[in-house]
Amino acid sequence: MSLVMIIEDEEPLAMLLSYNLEKEGYEVATVSNGLNAISEIERLMPSVILLDWMLPEISGVEICKLVRSKPDIKNIPIIMLTAKSSRPKPRRPNSLTAAIPRSAA
């Protein structure tokens, strides 16, 4: 059975993800903070990691860099999760066409 590791500090979201993955037949391990993440990844060797982008102690980006720097775990797929949103800045129609690379036109 594939093990999915969820690294998420917001318990309701971690529970929701865990519930849905377990319902589909996956084994799930959750880690609630970045400080324990690397040791748990090395201990459990998950098939895939769902990693929150914004964790309190150490960011998901930093955890990702650490994972990629360690030979034993560097090939584990990582899916980054974030609740951060950004809205595109409004543009004038002619500036939209100017933003498209010529090779795409």
C-alpha positions in Angstrom: 0.0 0.0 0.0 1.3 3.5 -0.8 2.1 5.8 2.1 1.2 9.5 1.7 2.7 11.9 4.1 0.8 15.1 4.9 2.9 17.9 6.4 0.3 20.4 7.4 -0.1 22.6 10.5 -3.8 23.2 10.2 -5.4 20.2 11.8 -8.8 20.5 10.1 -7.2 20.5 6.6 -4.8 17.6 7.6 -7.8 15.6 8.8 -9.8 16.3 5.6 -6.9 15.3 3.4 -6.2 12.2 5.5 -9.9 11.1 5.5 -10.2 11.4 1.7 -6.9 9.6 1.0 -7.7 6.8 3.4 -11.1 6.5 1.9 -9.4 5.8 -1.5 -7.2 3.1 0.1 -4.0 5.0 0.9 -2.1 4.7 4.1 -1.5 8.2 5.6 0.9 9.7 8.0 0.5 13.3 9.2 3.2 15.6 10.6 2.0 18.9 12.0 5.2 20.9 12.0 8.3 21.4 9.9 10.7 20.7 12.7 9.7 17.0 12.7 9.2 16.6 9.0 12.6 15.5 7.8 13.1 12.9 10.5 9.6 11.5 9.8 10.2 11.4 6.1 13.5 9.5 6.7 11.9 7.1 9.1 8.7 6.4 7.1 9.9 6.8 3.5 6.5 7.8 2.1 5.6 7.3 -1.6 4.6 10.9 -1.9 4.6 14.0 0.3 1.8 16.6 0.5 3.6 19.6 1.9 2.1 22.9 3.1 3.9 25.9 1.7 3.6 28.0 4.8 4.5 26.2 8.0 5.2 28.1 11.2 8.7 26.9 12.3 10.3 26.1 8.9 8.6 26.8 5.5 7.5 24.1 3.1 10.0 25.5 0.6 12.9 25.0 3.1 11.7 21.4 3.8 11.5 20.7 0.1 15.1 22.0 -0.3 16.3 19.8 2.6 14.5 16.7 1.1 16.1 17.3 -2.3 19.6 17.6 -0.7 19.4 14.2 1.0 20.3 11.2 -1.2 18.0 8.7 0.5 14.9 10.8 0.1 15.5 13.2 -2.7 13.5 11.3 -5.2 10.2 11.2 -3.2 7.6 13.2 -5.2 6.4 16.4 -3.4 3.1 18.2 -4.0 3.1 21.7 -2.5 -0.2 22.9 -1.0 -1.0 26.5 -0.2 -4.0 28.6 0.8 -2.2 31.7 -0.3 -4.0 33.4 -3.1 -3.1 36.2 -5.4 -5.2 38.0 -7.9 -3.8 39.0 -11.2 -3.4 42.6 -11.7 -5.9 44.1 -14.2 -4.3 44.8 -17.6 -5.4 46.7 -20.6 -6.2 44.6 -23.6 -3.2 45.7 -25.7 -0.8 45.0 -22.8 -2.2 41.4 -22.7 -1.2 40.7 -26.3 2.2 42.3 -25.6 2.7 39.9 -22.7 2.3 36.9 -25.0 5.6 35.6 -26.3 5.8 35.8 -30.1 6.4 32.1 -30.4 3.0 31.4 -28.8 1.1 33.6 -31.2 
